[in-house]
């Protein structure tokens, strides 16, 4: 159904005041906008990704339930209702810095560090064209009042003005000598203002491109500029913690606003021009009376830098965006927080109301533009009490249970067959950082920033013991091969080894001079390795004595792993290298280079002839463990945080799924099992794209075991899928 036709039907249903028809059409519109990106990429995903992930109470989902693929079962974790997110626009290849609606509301524009401006159809989410020409990142964009032109500001020190109808460059404004951070058209469209790191604001004639004024007075860089509704005044916000308001006709300073305790990042006039809002790095939004200069109120709630503020067209609401990854909407009369929009996975840089005031658009360093419905928000459903982000998930060895830890200080255990919640494990006083099952699967260990490790009987959900002693956050835990001991590493620079049967501390390993980030037992259980800043230490696991210290890395050690024979040790680091050491002598055997980002995990093959490493560069490298030669590189299209070889060495087991490996001298047969892998935006089976993942079902917290996929969603819910 086309957007045009569906809109007509929506209007028709409203005219007849048919509640059932209106609800059905509204649901269909939400379904189409929400899943449009996946359907455009692969039309058959209307039956796979779109229907599978539609909310439980969606009319479209219920109407077409028989069309859903039988081989994909959702055990738990779906939203119950449509949330406020209407659609997600993807296409930029780097951080997005600025976004805005056209005056008619039919277009959206976004600027990015990828040096491009992209223009989108605001109704369908389709990208119309890409504006290229800047030689550095885009910092700000703004439509002309007529909607026929668009200005873009860049760190290349220029402002470019484009014909928005055909996507053609009209002219370039030059004069700034430092990065330009903000640009805006005047309400009449005859002026353009731009702010720069050069501490100046420049005002230009929008018709001729001639510079009219240079406004000086700030003592640090300009972060934001904005015209008053009458167009006779201009506000500028600066790193010097002040806002200045200028008479735009003569270029004279009228008054200065002070009160923020850190740099001011964003400024906006209200539609009536009687109020001025400012956002700051102090995490607060302040609203001022423009006639008297008096502070009216301060809006508190964000937990990090404010990046953008904007008034609604009706002036009754104010929106703010922040580095805390949230958008907050406030009542301008009372200063009360109305609601918070969550979903972005990185810093939010820009936010704006639609001309009708019924939608919001936000841009983020997660490379997405998101459009939100703020008028017809349904109930927001939180799955089984979860209200905080998932931090860790793990399957039991048998795959019949799933454990998840969260920022809400609780661990939950689920039955993977039914999707039912078995237990909620409470007692922590800070966020959960890690959960792991014992080798036998009868116990669960969880670590927290409250400096404790807890061991649970997973059959009955009972706490067995609490291991206390660390004086700072716990970063890593691991069971011994026999499962009778547990090792924990901490920011307190110690490693502690525990007897988990009696809950007693056996010994504390001291010697590191920085936070400990990784720890592992040797296969025989007789040695321990711990990684810290630049060094790896190897210990006697029976006596606790230090055997040797391995030096050579130039940054934090992120992962350590012993070879099956225990004669070699691999270490991965934030310095983008893997180093392999002789555990008998402590000597460095070789350094493996090739990754372009932080190493996340390292693992030896069962035969010990190969070594695998994964990185934040979204690749897996497999190396010859004897020579250090690179064998092959695998592009994962998503961050893989954990890696291990299968018992027969035929494939790699990762947190995102399994990766089949070609034959090697120690393994001549190919894996016969089905390989499920979760890429950034889709689920694949044997390298074939099967299931499109909507943006709100993508997360870095993923675990795959056999035919089961668990995703810890940003909303705090845990999605459990089973492929039949």
C-alpha positions as CSV (number, residue, x, y, z in Angstrom):
1,X,0.0,0.0,0.0
2,X,1.5,3.4,-1.0
3,X,1.8,6.1,1.6
4,X,-0.4,8.4,-0.5
5,X,-3.2,5.8,-0.6
6,X,-2.9,4.9,3.0
7,X,-3.1,8.5,4.1
8,X,-6.3,8.9,2.1
9,X,-7.8,5.9,3.7
10,X,-6.8,7.3,7.1
11,X,-8.6,10.5,6.3
12,X,-11.6,8.6,5.0
13,X,-11.9,6.6,8.2
14,X,-11.7,9.6,10.3
15,X,-14.5,11.2,8.3
16,X,-16.7,8.3,9.0
17,X,-15.7,8.2,12.7
18,X,-15.2,4.5,12.4
19,X,-13.0,3.6,15.4
20,X,-12.2,0.1,14.2
21,X,-11.3,1.2,10.7
22,X,-9.3,4.1,12.0
23,X,-7.4,1.9,14.4
24,X,-6.6,-0.6,11.7
25,X,-5.4,2.0,9.3
26,X,-3.3,3.7,12.0
27,X,-1.8,0.3,12.9
28,X,-1.0,-0.4,9.2
29,X,0.7,3.0,8.9
30,X,2.8,2.4,11.9
31,X,3.7,-1.0,10.6
32,X,4.7,0.4,7.2
33,X,6.8,3.3,8.6
34,X,8.5,1.2,11.3
35,X,9.5,-1.6,8.9
36,X,9.9,0.4,5.7
37,X,13.7,0.2,5.6
38,X,13.7,-3.6,5.8
39,X,10.9,-4.0,3.3
40,X,12.6,-1.6,0.8
41,X,15.9,-3.6,1.1
42,X,14.2,-7.0,0.8
43,X,10.4,-7.0,0.1
44,X,9.9,-10.5,1.4
45,X,10.9,-9.2,4.9
46,X,7.3,-8.0,5.2
47,X,6.7,-11.7,6.2
48,X,9.9,-12.3,8.1
49,X,11.4,-9.3,10.0
50,X,8.4,-7.0,9.8
51,X,5.7,-9.5,11.0
52,X,7.9,-11.4,13.3
53,X,8.9,-8.3,15.3
54,X,5.6,-6.4,15.1
55,X,4.2,-5.7,18.6
56,X,2.1,-8.4,20.1
57,X,-1.1,-6.3,20.0
58,X,-0.5,-5.0,16.5
59,X,-3.6,-5.5,14.3
60,X,-1.5,-6.3,11.3
61,X,0.4,-8.9,13.2
62,X,-2.8,-10.6,14.4
63,X,-4.5,-10.3,11.0
64,X,-1.6,-11.9,9.1
65,X,-0.4,-14.3,11.9
66,X,-0.8,-17.3,9.5
67,X,1.7,-15.7,7.1
68,X,4.5,-15.6,9.6
69,X,7.4,-18.0,9.0
70,X,7.0,-21.2,11.0
71,X,10.8,-21.6,11.3
72,X,11.2,-18.5,13.5
73,X,9.6,-18.6,16.9
74,X,9.7,-15.7,19.3
75,X,9.7,-17.1,22.8
76,X,9.7,-13.8,24.7
77,X,10.8,-10.1,24.6
78,X,8.5,-8.5,22.0
79,X,7.0,-5.1,22.7
80,X,3.3,-5.3,23.5
81,X,2.3,-2.0,21.9
82,X,3.7,0.4,19.2
83,X,6.2,2.7,21.0
84,X,6.8,6.3,20.0
85,X,9.5,5.4,17.4
86,X,7.9,5.9,14.0
87,X,10.9,5.2,11.7
88,X,14.7,5.0,11.6
89,X,16.6,6.5,8.7
90,X,19.9,4.8,7.9
91,X,22.5,5.7,5.3
92,X,25.2,7.9,6.8
93,X,28.6,6.2,7.4
94,X,29.7,8.4,10.3
95,X,28.4,10.3,13.2
96,X,25.3,12.5,12.5
97,X,25.6,16.0,13.9
98,X,22.5,18.0,12.8
99,X,19.0,17.3,11.6
100,X,15.9,19.3,10.8
101,X,12.4,19.3,9.2
102,X,11.6,21.5,6.2
103,X,9.0,24.2,6.8
104,X,6.4,22.2,5.0
105,X,7.3,19.1,7.0
106,X,7.7,17.0,3.9
107,X,11.5,16.8,3.9
108,X,14.2,15.9,6.5
109,X,17.8,16.9,6.2
110,X,20.8,15.5,8.1
111,X,24.5,16.5,8.2
112,X,27.3,14.1,9.2
113,X,31.0,13.6,9.8
114,X,30.9,11.6,6.5
115,X,31.0,15.1,4.9
116,X,27.6,14.7,3.3
117,X,24.1,16.2,3.8
118,X,21.3,13.7,3.1
119,X,17.7,14.7,2.2
120,X,14.9,12.4,3.0
121,X,11.2,12.1,2.3
122,X,9.7,12.7,5.8
123,X,6.7,10.6,5.1
124,X,8.2,7.4,3.6
125,X,11.8,7.7,5.0
126,X,13.2,7.3,1.5
127,X,16.5,9.0,0.8
128,X,16.0,11.5,-2.0
129,X,19.6,12.7,-2.6
130,X,23.0,13.2,-1.1
131,X,24.7,16.6,-1.2
132,X,28.4,16.3,-1.5
133,X,31.1,19.0,-1.8
134,X,32.4,19.8,1.7
135,X,35.9,18.7,2.4
136,X,35.4,18.1,6.2
137,X,32.7,17.0,8.6
138,X,29.3,18.8,8.5
139,X,28.5,20.5,11.8
140,X,25.1,22.1,11.2
141,X,22.3,22.4,8.6
142,X,19.3,24.6,8.3
143,X,16.3,25.1,5.9
144,X,15.3,28.4,4.4
145,X,11.8,29.6,5.5
146,X,10.5,28.9,2.0
147,X,11.9,25.4,2.1
148,X,13.6,25.7,-1.3
149,X,17.1,26.1,0.1
150,X,19.3,24.4,2.6
151,X,22.5,25.8,4.3
152,X,25.2,23.5,5.6
153,X,28.1,24.5,7.8
154,X,31.4,22.5,8.0
155,X,34.7,22.3,9.6
156,X,36.2,23.1,6.2
157,X,35.4,26.7,7.3
158,X,32.7,27.2,4.6
159,X,28.9,27.5,4.5
160,X,27.3,26.0,1.4
161,X,23.8,26.9,0.2
162,X,21.9,24.3,-1.9
163,X,18.8,24.3,-4.1
164,X,16.8,21.7,-2.2
165,X,14.5,20.8,-5.1
166,X,17.2,19.5,-7.4
167,X,20.1,19.0,-4.9
168,X,22.4,21.5,-6.6
169,X,25.0,23.8,-5.0
170,X,24.0,27.5,-5.3
171,X,26.9,29.2,-3.7
172,X,29.6,29.0,-1.0
173,X,30.1,31.5,1.8
174,X,33.7,32.0,2.8
175,X,35.4,34.2,5.4
176,X,35.6,32.2,8.6
177,X,39.1,31.1,9.5
178,X,38.2,28.3,12.0
179,X,35.7,25.5,12.1
180,X,32.1,26.5,11.6
181,X,29.8,25.0,14.2
182,X,26.3,26.4,13.5
183,X,24.3,28.0,10.7
184,X,20.7,29.4,10.5
185,X,18.5,31.3,8.1
186,X,16.6,34.3,9.3
187,X,12.7,34.0,9.4
188,X,12.5,36.2,6.3
189,X,15.1,34.2,4.5
190,X,17.2,37.2,3.6
191,X,20.0,36.6,6.1
192,X,22.2,33.7,7.1
193,X,24.1,33.6,10.4
194,X,27.1,31.3,11.1
195,X,29.1,30.7,14.3
196,X,32.7,29.6,14.5
197,X,35.6,28.4,16.7
198,X,37.1,31.7,15.8
199,X,34.9,33.3,18.5
200,X,32.9,35.3,15.9
201,X,29.4,35.2,14.4
202,X,29.1,36.3,10.8
203,X,25.9,37.5,9.2
204,X,25.5,37.2,5.4
205,X,23.1,38.4,2.7
206,X,21.3,35.2,1.7
207,X,20.6,36.5,-1.8
208,X,24.1,37.8,-2.8
209,X,26.3,35.9,-0.4
210,X,27.9,39.1,0.8
211,X,29.1,39.4,4.4
212,X,27.1,42.0,6.3
213,X,28.5,41.9,9.9
214,X,31.1,40.2,12.0
215,X,29.9,40.0,15.6
216,X,32.7,39.9,18.2
217,X,32.6,39.7,22.0
218,X,32.7,36.1,23.0
219,X,36.0,35.0,24.5
220,X,35.8,31.4,23.3
221,X,34.3,29.4,20.4
222,X,30.7,29.8,19.3
223,X,28.6,26.6,19.6
224,X,25.2,27.7,18.4
225,X,23.3,30.5,16.8
226,X,19.6,31.2,16.4
227,X,17.3,34.0,15.1
228,X,14.4,35.5,17.0
229,X,11.0,35.0,15.3
230,X,10.9,38.6,14.2
231,X,14.3,38.2,12.7
232,X,15.6,41.4,14.3
233,X,17.7,39.7,16.9
234,X,20.3,36.9,16.9
235,X,21.4,34.7,19.9
236,X,24.8,33.1,20.1
237,X,26.0,30.5,22.6
238,X,29.6,29.9,23.5
239,X,32.2,27.9,25.3
240,X,32.7,31.0,27.5
241,X,29.5,30.0,29.4
242,X,27.5,33.0,28.1
243,X,24.7,33.7,25.6
244,X,24.7,37.0,23.8
245,X,21.8,38.6,21.9
246,X,22.6,40.9,19.1
247,X,20.7,43.6,17.1
248,X,21.0,42.0,13.6
249,X,20.3,45.2,11.7
250,X,23.3,47.1,13.1
251,X,25.4,44.3,14.5
252,X,25.4,45.6,18.1
253,X,25.4,43.6,21.3
254,X,22.1,44.1,23.2
255,X,22.6,41.9,26.3
256,X,24.5,38.9,27.8
257,X,23.0,36.0,29.7
258,X,25.1,34.3,32.4
259,X,24.3,31.5,34.8
260,X,25.5,28.2,33.3
261,X,28.5,26.6,35.0
262,X,30.0,25.1,31.8
263,X,30.0,25.9,28.1
264,X,26.6,26.6,26.4
265,X,26.1,24.2,23.5
266,X,22.7,25.2,22.1
267,X,20.3,28.1,22.0
268,X,16.7,28.6,20.8
269,X,14.1,31.3,20.8
270,X,10.4,30.5,21.6
271,X,7.9,31.0,18.8
272,X,6.7,34.2,20.4
273,X,10.3,35.4,21.0
274,X,9.6,36.1,24.7
275,X,11.7,33.2,25.9
276,X,15.2,31.9,25.2
277,X,16.3,28.3,26.0
278,X,19.9,27.3,26.5
279,X,21.5,23.9,26.9
280,X,24.9,23.4,28.5
281,X,27.7,20.9,29.2
282,X,26.6,21.3,32.9
283,X,23.7,19.0,32.0
284,X,21.0,21.6,32.5
285,X,18.5,23.4,30.3
286,X,17.7,27.0,31.3
287,X,14.8,29.1,30.1
288,X,15.1,32.9,30.2
289,X,12.8,35.9,29.8
290,X,14.2,37.8,26.8
291,X,12.7,41.1,27.8
292,X,14.1,41.2,31.4
293,X,17.0,38.7,31.1
294,X,15.7,36.9,34.2
295,X,16.1,33.2,34.6
296,X,12.6,31.6,34.6
297,X,13.5,28.0,35.5
298,X,16.2,25.3,35.2
299,X,15.3,21.9,33.8
300,X,17.2,19.1,35.5
301,X,17.2,15.4,34.6
302,X,19.8,14.7,32.0
303,X,23.0,13.0,33.2
304,X,25.4,14.4,30.7
305,X,26.1,17.2,28.3
306,X,23.1,18.9,26.6
307,X,23.6,19.1,22.9
308,X,20.4,20.6,21.4
309,X,17.3,22.4,22.5
310,X,14.1,23.4,20.6
311,X,10.6,24.8,21.3
312,X,7.5,23.2,19.9
313,X,5.5,25.3,17.4
314,X,2.8,25.8,19.9
315,X,5.4,26.9,22.5
316,X,3.9,24.5,25.1
317,X,6.8,22.0,25.0
318,X,10.6,22.2,25.0
319,X,12.8,19.3,23.8
320,X,16.4,18.6,24.8
321,X,18.9,16.1,23.6
322,X,22.0,14.9,25.4
323,X,25.1,12.8,25.5
324,X,23.2,10.5,27.9
325,X,21.5,9.1,24.8
326,X,18.1,10.4,25.7
327,X,15.6,13.0,24.3
328,X,13.5,14.7,27.0
329,X,10.3,16.7,26.4
330,X,9.3,19.3,29.0
331,X,6.2,21.3,29.7
332,X,7.2,25.0,29.2
333,X,4.6,26.3,31.6
334,X,5.5,24.3,34.6
335,X,9.0,23.1,33.7
336,X,7.9,19.5,34.4
337,X,9.3,16.5,32.5
338,X,6.6,15.1,30.3
339,X,8.5,12.0,28.9
340,X,11.8,10.6,27.9
341,X,12.5,9.0,24.5
342,X,15.2,6.3,24.5
343,X,16.6,4.0,21.8
344,X,19.7,5.7,20.4
345,X,22.8,3.7,21.2
346,X,25.2,6.7,21.2
347,X,25.4,10.4,21.9
348,X,22.4,12.4,20.5
349,X,23.6,15.5,18.8
350,X,20.5,17.3,17.4
351,X,16.7,17.3,17.9
352,X,13.8,19.3,16.2
353,X,10.0,19.4,16.2
354,X,8.1,18.9,13.0
355,X,6.2,22.1,11.8
356,X,2.9,20.5,13.0
357,X,4.4,19.7,16.4
358,X,3.3,16.1,16.3
359,X,6.6,14.6,15.6
360,X,10.2,14.9,16.8
361,X,13.4,14.0,14.8
362,X,16.7,13.2,16.5
363,X,20.2,12.6,15.2
364,X,23.0,10.6,16.8
365,X,26.5,9.3,16.7
366,X,24.9,5.9,16.2
367,X,24.6,7.0,12.5
368,X,20.8,7.1,12.5
369,X,18.1,9.6,12.3
370,X,15.0,8.7,14.3
371,X,11.5,10.1,13.9
372,X,9.2,9.9,16.9
373,X,5.4,10.2,17.3
374,X,4.8,12.4,20.3
375,X,1.0,12.9,20.1
376,X,-0.4,9.3,19.9
377,X,2.1,7.5,22.1
378,X,0.6,4.2,23.3
379,X,1.5,2.6,26.6
380,X,5.1,1.8,26.8
381,X,5.5,-1.8,27.9
382,X,8.5,-3.0,29.9
383,X,9.1,-6.7,29.8
384,X,8.7,-8.5,33.1
385,X,9.7,-5.5,35.2
386,X,12.9,-4.7,33.2
387,X,13.4,-0.9,33.0
388,X,17.2,-0.8,32.5
389,X,19.7,-1.8,29.8
390,X,20.9,-5.4,29.7
391,X,24.6,-5.6,30.5
392,X,25.3,-9.4,30.2
393,X,23.5,-12.5,28.9
394,X,24.6,-16.2,28.9
395,X,23.1,-19.5,28.0
396,X,23.5,-22.5,30.2
397,X,25.7,-25.3,28.8
398,X,22.6,-27.4,28.0
399,X,20.9,-24.4,26.4
400,X,17.7,-24.9,28.5
401,X,18.2,-21.7,30.6
402,X,19.2,-18.1,29.8
403,X,20.6,-15.7,32.4
404,X,20.6,-11.9,32.0
405,X,22.1,-9.1,34.1
406,X,21.0,-5.5,34.0
407,X,21.6,-2.0,35.2
408,X,18.6,-2.5,37.5
409,X,20.8,-4.5,39.9
410,X,19.0,-7.8,39.2
411,X,19.7,-11.1,37.5
412,X,16.9,-12.9,35.7
413,X,16.8,-16.6,34.6
414,X,14.5,-17.7,31.8
415,X,13.3,-21.1,30.6
416,X,14.4,-21.1,26.9
417,X,11.7,-23.6,25.9
418,X,8.8,-21.6,27.1
419,X,10.3,-18.1,27.4
420,X,8.9,-18.0,30.9
421,X,10.7,-16.2,33.7
422,X,12.1,-18.8,36.3
423,X,13.7,-16.5,38.9
424,X,14.6,-13.0,39.6
425,X,17.8,-12.9,41.7
426,X,18.1,-9.9,43.9
427,X,20.5,-8.5,46.5
428,X,22.9,-6.4,44.6
429,X,23.3,-2.7,45.3
430,X,24.8,-1.7,42.0
431,X,24.7,-2.7,38.3
432,X,25.4,-6.3,37.2
433,X,28.5,-6.5,35.0
434,X,28.7,-10.2,34.3
435,X,26.8,-13.5,34.5
436,X,28.2,-17.0,33.7
437,X,27.2,-20.6,34.2
438,X,29.4,-23.2,35.8
439,X,30.8,-26.0,33.5
440,X,28.2,-28.4,34.9
441,X,25.4,-25.9,34.5
442,X,24.2,-26.2,38.1
443,X,25.5,-22.9,39.3
444,X,25.4,-19.3,38.1
445,X,27.9,-16.7,39.1
446,X,27.2,-13.0,38.8
447,X,29.5,-10.0,39.4
448,X,28.6,-6.5,40.2
449,X,29.9,-3.0,40.7
450,X,28.9,-3.4,44.3
451,X,32.3,-5.2,44.6
452,X,30.8,-8.6,45.2
453,X,30.5,-11.9,43.4
454,X,27.4,-14.1,44.1
455,X,27.0,-17.8,43.4
456,X,23.5,-19.2,42.9
457,X,22.0,-22.7,42.8
458,X,20.4,-22.4,39.4
459,X,18.0,-25.3,40.0
460,X,16.1,-23.6,42.8
461,X,17.2,-20.0,42.4
462,X,18.8,-19.9,45.9
463,X,21.9,-17.9,46.8
464,X,24.7,-20.2,47.8
465,X,27.3,-17.6,48.9
466,X,28.4,-14.1,48.5
467,X,32.1,-13.5,47.8
468,X,33.3,-10.3,49.4
469,X,36.7,-8.7,49.7
470,X,37.3,-6.6,46.5
471,X,37.5,-2.9,47.2
472,X,36.5,-1.7,43.7
473,X,34.4,-2.8,40.6
474,X,34.8,-6.4,39.5
475,X,35.7,-6.7,35.8
476,X,36.1,-10.4,35.1
477,X,35.2,-13.8,36.6
478,X,36.1,-17.3,35.4
479,X,35.5,-20.9,36.6
480,X,38.4,-23.3,37.0
481,X,38.2,-26.3,34.5
482,X,37.1,-28.5,37.4
483,X,34.4,-26.0,38.4
484,X,35.4,-26.0,42.1
485,X,37.2,-22.7,42.1
486,X,36.4,-19.2,40.8
487,X,38.7,-16.4,40.0
488,X,37.7,-12.7,40.0
489,X,39.6,-9.7,38.8
490,X,39.0,-6.1,39.8
491,X,39.8,-2.5,39.4
492,X,41.3,-2.7,42.9
493,X,44.4,-4.2,41.1
494,X,44.0,-7.7,42.7
495,X,43.0,-11.2,41.5
496,X,41.1,-13.3,44.1
497,X,40.7,-17.1,44.0
498,X,37.8,-18.6,45.8
499,X,36.6,-22.1,46.8
500,X,33.0,-21.8,45.7
501,X,31.8,-25.0,47.6
502,X,32.4,-23.3,51.0
503,X,32.5,-19.7,49.8
504,X,36.0,-19.1,51.2
505,X,38.8,-16.9,49.8
506,X,41.8,-19.1,49.1
507,X,44.3,-16.3,48.3
508,X,44.7,-12.9,46.8
509,X,47.1,-12.2,44.0
510,X,48.8,-8.8,44.2
511,X,51.4,-7.1,42.1
512,X,49.5,-5.3,39.3
513,X,49.9,-1.5,39.4
514,X,46.7,-0.8,37.4
515,X,43.1,-2.1,36.9
516,X,42.9,-5.8,36.0
517,X,40.7,-6.3,33.0
518,X,41.0,-10.0,32.1
519,X,41.7,-13.3,33.8
520,X,41.9,-17.0,32.7
521,X,42.8,-20.4,34.1
522,X,45.1,-22.8,32.1
523,X,43.5,-26.0,30.8
524,X,45.1,-28.0,33.6
525,X,44.0,-25.5,36.2
526,X,47.5,-25.1,37.6
527,X,48.1,-21.6,36.3
528,X,46.4,-18.3,36.1
529,X,46.9,-15.4,33.8
530,X,45.7,-11.8,34.4
531,X,45.9,-8.8,32.2
532,X,46.2,-5.2,33.1
533,X,47.6,-2.0,31.6
534,X,50.5,-3.1,29.4
535,X,51.3,-6.2,31.4
536,X,50.2,-9.8,31.7
537,X,51.1,-11.7,34.9
538,X,51.2,-15.5,35.1
539,X,50.6,-17.1,38.5
540,X,50.8,-20.6,40.1
541,X,47.2,-21.4,40.7
542,X,47.9,-23.7,43.7
543,X,50.2,-21.5,45.7
544,X,49.3,-18.0,44.4
545,X,53.0,-17.3,43.6
546,X,53.9,-15.0,40.7
547,X,55.8,-16.9,38.0
548,X,56.6,-14.1,35.6
549,X,55.4,-10.8,34.2
550,X,55.0,-10.4,30.4
551,X,55.7,-6.9,29.0
552,X,55.5,-5.5,25.5
553,X,51.9,-4.3,24.9
554,X,51.5,-0.5,24.9
555,X,47.9,-0.3,26.1
556,X,45.3,-2.2,28.2
557,X,45.2,-6.0,28.0
558,X,41.6,-7.0,27.0
559,X,41.8,-10.8,26.8
560,X,44.1,-13.7,27.7
561,X,43.9,-17.3,26.7
562,X,46.1,-20.4,27.2
563,X,46.8,-23.0,24.5
564,X,45.3,-26.5,25.0
565,X,48.7,-27.8,26.1
566,X,49.3,-24.8,28.3
567,X,52.7,-24.1,26.8
568,X,51.6,-20.8,25.1
569,X,49.6,-17.8,26.2
570,X,47.9,-15.3,23.9
571,X,47.1,-11.8,24.9
572,X,44.9,-9.2,23.1
573,X,45.2,-5.5,23.7
574,X,43.8,-2.1,23.1
575,X,47.0,-1.5,21.2
576,X,45.4,-3.5,18.3
577,X,47.9,-6.4,18.5
578,X,47.9,-10.0,19.7
579,X,51.0,-11.3,21.4
580,X,51.9,-15.0,21.9
581,X,54.2,-16.0,24.7
582,X,56.1,-19.1,25.8
583,X,54.6,-20.0,29.2
584,X,57.7,-21.9,30.3
585,X,60.2,-19.1,29.7
586,X,58.0,-16.1,29.6
587,X,59.5,-15.1,26.3
588,X,57.6,-13.4,23.5
589,X,57.2,-15.7,20.5
590,X,55.6,-13.2,18.0
591,X,53.3,-10.2,17.7
592,X,50.3,-10.5,15.4
593,X,49.3,-7.3,13.6
594,X,46.4,-6.6,11.2
595,X,43.4,-5.5,13.3
596,X,42.6,-1.8,13.0
597,X,40.9,-1.4,16.4
598,X,40.9,-2.7,20.0
599,X,41.2,-6.5,20.3
600,X,38.2,-7.9,22.1
601,X,38.9,-11.7,22.5
602,X,41.5,-14.4,21.7
603,X,41.2,-18.2,21.6
604,X,43.3,-21.2,20.6
605,X,41.9,-24.1,18.5
606,X,41.5,-27.5,20.2
607,X,44.6,-28.8,18.4
608,X,46.5,-25.7,19.3
609,X,47.6,-25.1,15.7
610,X,45.4,-22.0,15.1
611,X,44.6,-18.8,17.0
612,X,41.5,-16.6,16.5
613,X,41.2,-13.0,17.4
614,X,38.2,-10.6,17.3
615,X,38.2,-6.8,17.4
616,X,36.1,-3.7,17.5
617,X,36.9,-3.4,13.8
618,X,34.2,-6.0,13.3
619,X,36.6,-8.7,11.9
620,X,37.8,-12.1,13.0
621,X,41.4,-13.0,12.1
622,X,42.6,-16.6,12.2
623,X,46.3,-17.2,12.5
624,X,48.7,-20.1,12.3
625,X,49.6,-20.5,16.0
626,X,53.0,-22.0,15.2
627,X,54.3,-19.4,12.7
628,X,52.2,-16.3,13.5
629,X,51.1,-16.1,9.9
630,X,47.6,-14.8,9.0
631,X,45.5,-17.5,7.5
632,X,42.3,-15.6,6.7
633,X,40.1,-12.6,7.8
634,X,36.4,-12.8,8.3
635,X,34.2,-9.7,8.1
636,X,31.4,-10.0,10.7
637,X,29.3,-6.9,10.0
638,X,28.9,-6.3,13.7
639,X,31.1,-6.2,16.8
640,X,32.0,-9.7,18.1
641,X,33.0,-9.5,21.8
642,X,33.6,-13.2,22.6
643,X,35.2,-16.0,20.5
644,X,36.1,-19.7,21.0
645,X,36.7,-22.7,18.7
646,X,34.2,-25.6,18.7
647,X,35.4,-28.9,20.2
648,X,36.1,-30.3,16.8
649,X,37.7,-27.1,15.5
650,X,35.3,-26.9,12.5
651,X,33.8,-23.6,13.4
652,X,34.1,-20.6,15.7
653,X,31.6,-20.0,18.5
654,X,31.0,-16.3,19.1
655,X,28.5,-14.3,21.1
656,X,26.8,-13.4,17.7
657,X,26.7,-17.1,16.5
658,X,28.8,-19.6,14.7
659,X,31.2,-19.1,11.8
660,X,32.2,-22.1,9.6
661,X,35.9,-22.5,9.0
662,X,37.7,-24.1,6.0
663,X,39.6,-27.3,6.4
664,X,43.1,-27.2,8.0
665,X,45.9,-29.8,8.4
666,X,44.5,-30.9,11.7
667,X,40.9,-31.0,10.5
668,X,40.0,-32.1,7.0
669,X,36.2,-32.1,7.1
670,X,33.8,-29.2,6.9
671,X,31.2,-28.6,9.6
672,X,27.8,-30.1,8.8
673,X,25.8,-28.1,11.3
674,X,23.7,-25.1,10.5
675,X,25.5,-21.9,11.2
676,X,23.4,-19.0,12.7
677,X,25.0,-15.6,13.0
678,X,23.6,-12.2,13.9
679,X,25.0,-9.4,11.8
680,X,24.4,-5.7,12.6
681,X,21.0,-5.6,10.9
682,X,20.1,-9.1,10.0
683,X,20.2,-12.8,11.2
684,X,21.9,-15.1,8.8
685,X,21.8,-18.9,8.4
686,X,24.8,-20.4,6.6
687,X,25.8,-16.9,5.4
688,X,22.4,-16.3,3.8
689,X,20.3,-13.3,5.1
690,X,17.2,-14.7,6.7
691,X,15.7,-12.2,9.1
692,X,15.9,-8.4,9.1
693,X,16.3,-6.9,12.6
694,X,14.5,-3.7,13.3
695,X,16.6,-1.0,14.8
696,X,15.1,-1.4,18.3
697,X,16.0,-5.1,18.3
698,X,19.7,-4.6,17.6
699,X,22.1,-4.6,20.5
700,X,25.7,-5.3,21.3
701,X,24.6,-7.8,24.0
702,X,23.9,-10.9,22.0
703,X,24.3,-14.6,22.8
704,X,23.7,-17.5,20.4
705,X,23.6,-21.2,21.3
706,X,22.7,-23.9,18.7
707,X,19.3,-22.7,17.2
708,X,18.6,-20.1,19.9
709,X,19.3,-16.4,19.8
710,X,19.1,-14.1,22.8
711,X,19.3,-10.3,22.4
712,X,19.5,-7.9,25.3
713,X,17.7,-4.9,23.9
714,X,18.4,-1.3,24.7
715,X,14.9,-1.0,26.2
716,X,15.8,-3.5,28.9
717,X,13.9,-6.5,27.5
718,X,15.4,-9.8,26.5
719,X,14.4,-11.2,23.1
720,X,14.6,-14.9,22.7
721,X,14.3,-16.4,19.3
722,X,14.4,-20.1,18.2
723,X,15.0,-21.2,14.7
724,X,13.3,-24.5,13.8
